[in-house]
Amino acid sequence: MAFVPHVKLYASDGTTPVYTFLAVQYINAPQTANKSTIVEGIRGQGCIVIPGSVSSWDLLISGILLAEGYAAIDTLVASLESAIVTFTPYILIFEKTISTSYTYNVMRIEPIDYPQSFRVNDQPYNVKLKVNAW
Protein backbone atom coordinates (compact mmCIF):
# COMPACT_ATOMS: atom_id res chain seq x y z
CA MET A 1 0.00 0.00 0.00
CA ALA A 2 1.37 3.42 -0.96
CA PHE A 3 2.09 6.06 1.65
CA VAL A 4 -0.27 9.04 1.71
CA PRO A 5 1.09 12.23 3.32
CA HIS A 6 -0.96 13.61 6.21
CA VAL A 7 -1.25 17.14 7.55
CA LYS A 8 -2.37 17.17 11.18
CA LEU A 9 -2.96 19.98 13.63
CA TYR A 10 -2.32 19.51 17.36
CA ALA A 11 -2.90 21.69 20.41
CA SER A 12 0.11 23.65 21.64
CA ASP A 13 1.09 20.70 23.86
CA GLY A 14 1.91 18.72 20.70
CA THR A 15 -0.03 15.61 21.73
CA THR A 16 -3.74 16.54 21.66
CA PRO A 17 -5.10 16.14 18.10
CA VAL A 18 -7.22 19.06 16.91
CA TYR A 19 -7.80 18.53 13.18
CA THR A 20 -6.63 16.35 10.29
CA PHE A 21 -6.78 18.23 6.99
CA LEU A 22 -8.85 16.30 4.46
CA ALA A 23 -7.92 15.71 0.79
CA VAL A 24 -4.96 18.10 0.78
CA GLN A 25 -4.18 19.15 -2.78
CA TYR A 26 -1.42 21.68 -2.08
CA ILE A 27 0.88 22.68 0.77
CA ASN A 28 3.84 25.05 0.45
CA ALA A 29 5.92 23.30 3.11
CA PRO A 30 8.70 22.72 3.89
CA GLN A 31 10.37 26.12 3.57
CA THR A 32 13.63 27.48 4.87
CA ALA A 33 12.89 30.42 7.12
CA ASN A 34 16.44 31.34 8.06
CA LYS A 35 16.93 35.05 8.46
CA SER A 36 19.98 37.19 9.02
CA THR A 37 20.09 40.53 10.82
CA ILE A 38 22.04 43.17 8.91
CA VAL A 39 23.54 46.09 10.84
CA GLU A 40 24.62 48.99 8.63
CA GLY A 41 27.38 51.22 9.96
CA ILE A 42 26.62 54.94 9.98
CA ARG A 43 30.26 56.05 9.52
CA GLY A 44 32.05 53.05 8.10
CA GLN A 45 31.87 50.97 4.99
CA GLY A 46 29.86 47.81 4.66
CA CYS A 47 27.76 46.07 7.28
CA ILE A 48 27.74 43.36 9.94
CA VAL A 49 25.68 40.25 9.20
CA ILE A 50 24.37 38.32 12.21
CA PRO A 51 23.02 34.91 11.09
CA GLY A 52 20.77 32.63 13.04
CA SER A 53 17.30 34.03 13.49
CA VAL A 54 14.15 32.51 11.99
CA SER A 55 11.47 34.55 10.26
CA SER A 56 7.74 33.94 10.13
CA TRP A 57 6.05 32.91 6.88
CA ASP A 58 2.61 31.94 5.59
CA LEU A 59 1.91 28.21 5.31
CA LEU A 60 -0.84 27.56 2.76
CA ILE A 61 -2.97 24.42 2.80
CA SER A 62 -5.47 23.84 0.00
CA GLY A 63 -7.79 20.87 -0.04
CA ILE A 64 -11.30 19.62 -0.69
CA LEU A 65 -14.03 18.67 1.76
CA LEU A 66 -15.97 15.71 0.30
CA ALA A 67 -19.43 14.55 1.37
CA GLU A 68 -22.89 13.70 0.04
CA GLY A 69 -25.19 16.69 -0.07
CA TYR A 70 -25.26 20.26 1.18
CA ALA A 71 -25.96 19.42 4.83
CA ALA A 72 -22.98 17.04 5.09
CA ILE A 73 -20.63 19.56 3.43
CA ASP A 74 -21.93 22.32 5.70
CA THR A 75 -21.15 20.12 8.73
CA LEU A 76 -17.56 19.64 7.51
CA VAL A 77 -17.17 23.41 6.98
CA ALA A 78 -18.47 24.08 10.49
CA SER A 79 -16.10 21.45 11.89
CA LEU A 80 -13.12 23.06 10.15
CA GLU A 81 -14.10 26.54 11.35
CA SER A 82 -14.66 25.48 14.97
CA ALA A 83 -11.52 23.32 15.18
CA ILE A 84 -9.01 25.96 14.06
CA VAL A 85 -9.70 29.00 16.22
CA THR A 86 -8.04 32.30 15.31
CA PHE A 87 -5.18 33.61 17.47
CA THR A 88 -4.70 30.22 19.15
CA PRO A 89 -1.26 28.52 19.11
CA TYR A 90 -1.10 25.11 17.43
CA ILE A 91 1.52 22.64 16.27
CA LEU A 92 1.19 21.44 12.68
CA ILE A 93 2.86 18.19 11.65
CA PHE A 94 3.31 17.50 7.95
CA GLU A 95 4.15 13.81 7.41
CA LYS A 96 6.07 13.97 4.14
CA THR A 97 7.18 10.30 4.07
CA ILE A 98 6.93 7.33 6.41
CA SER A 99 10.09 8.44 8.20
CA THR A 100 10.14 12.22 7.53
CA SER A 101 7.88 14.81 9.08
CA TYR A 102 8.05 18.56 9.53
CA THR A 103 6.79 20.31 12.66
CA TYR A 104 5.74 23.95 12.76
CA ASN A 105 4.41 26.29 15.46
CA VAL A 106 1.44 27.93 13.75
CA MET A 107 -1.48 30.26 14.34
CA ARG A 108 -4.48 31.14 12.16
CA ILE A 109 -4.91 34.89 11.87
CA GLU A 110 -7.02 35.14 8.69
CA PRO A 111 -10.42 33.73 7.70
CA ILE A 112 -10.55 30.37 5.94
CA ASP A 113 -11.22 30.83 2.23
CA TYR A 114 -13.89 28.75 0.44
CA PRO A 115 -13.58 29.34 -3.32
CA GLN A 116 -16.42 28.09 -5.54
CA SER A 117 -18.76 27.64 -2.62
CA PHE A 118 -21.53 25.54 -4.16
CA ARG A 119 -21.38 22.92 -1.37
CA VAL A 120 -23.18 20.15 -3.21
CA ASN A 121 -20.73 17.23 -3.24
CA ASP A 122 -17.43 18.94 -2.51
CA GLN A 123 -16.10 22.20 -1.11
CA PRO A 124 -12.58 23.49 -1.80
CA TYR A 125 -10.85 25.23 1.12
CA ASN A 126 -7.71 27.31 1.62
CA VAL A 127 -6.23 27.71 5.09
CA LYS A 128 -3.40 30.18 5.71
CA LEU A 129 -1.43 29.67 8.92
CA LYS A 130 1.34 31.94 10.19
CA VAL A 131 4.45 29.88 11.03
CA ASN A 132 6.67 30.95 13.95
CA ALA A 133 3.92 33.21 15.26
CA TRP A 134 4.29 32.05 18.88
N, C-alpha and C positions, 0 to 999 in steps of 0.2 A: 504494500500500500504506500502511495506517495505521501510525502510530508506536505502539509498545508500550513503556511505561516499563520500565526495568531497574533492579534493585537489585543492586549488585555489591560484594563485599568484597575488599579488597586487603591485602597485608602492610603493615606500618608504613612501608615505603619508598614506598608509593603506586603502584608499578608492577607488582608481582608479584601476579597474580590468585590469590585463595584460594577464593572460592565465589561463584556466581551464584544468587541466591534464585529458586526455581522457583515459578511460578503464584502470584505475590503477589496476595493479595486485599485486604490492608489494610496501610497504613503511616501512622504519625502524624507524618510529616515533610512539609514543613519546619516548624520551630517557632522562635520568637524566644526566645532564652535570655539576653537582656540582664538584668543584675542591677545593682542599685545598693546601695552600702554606706551604711547610715544610722548616724550617730554622734549619740547623744543626749547633751546636756549635763547634767552633774549639778547645776549651780547656776543655769543660765540657762533661758531659754524656747526651745522649739523644738529643731531638730536641724540637722545638716549632712548633706547628701545628696551622696555621691561616686558619680557615674555611671561606667560603663565596664567593669565586670567581666562575665564570662559564667558562668552557672551550669551545672551538669550537669543532665541530664534523661534519662528513659527513652525510647528509641526502640523502638517495637513493630513487628514485622514478622509478619504472619499470611499463611500461604499453604497450598498443598496439594502434596504429593508424589504424582505420578501414575505408575503402572506396572502391569504385568500380573502379578498374583499376589503372594502373601505374600513369597516370597524376593526378588523385585525391589524391593518396597517396603522390606523390611528392609535391603537394600543401600543404598538412598537415605537411610534414617534413619542408618545407620552412617556414610555419607559426610558428612552434615550434622554429626553429632556430632564426627567426627574433624577436619573442616575448621575449625570454629570452636572453638578451644581456650579454656577459661576463663582469665582474668587475662592475656591476651595482647593487646597493642595492635594495632588494625587501622584501616584507613581505609575507610569505607563511602561509596560514590558512588551517589546516587539520581538517575538520569537522568529528569527530569520531562518534558522535551520534547526535540526534536532539538537545540535550542541552549541549553537550561537544565539544569544539574545542580547538585546540592547535595552538598557533601563534609563528612563528619563524622569526627572522631577518636573511635573507639568501642572498647569492651571488653565481653566477655560475662562477667558475674559470677554469673548464675543459670542453673539447668538449663533446657534447651529443653523446652517443654511440648508434649505430643502428645495433644490432646483426642480423644475417640472413637477410641481406638486399636484398630481392627479389622484394619487393614493387609491388606485384600483387593485392592482396586483403587486406593485412594487413602488418603492419611494426612495429615490437617490438622496444621500445626505453628505454634507461636508462639515467636518468638525475641525476647527483650528484651535490648537492648544499652544500656549506659550511655554517653551522649555526653559528651564533654569529660572523660573519666576519665583521660587521660594527656596 
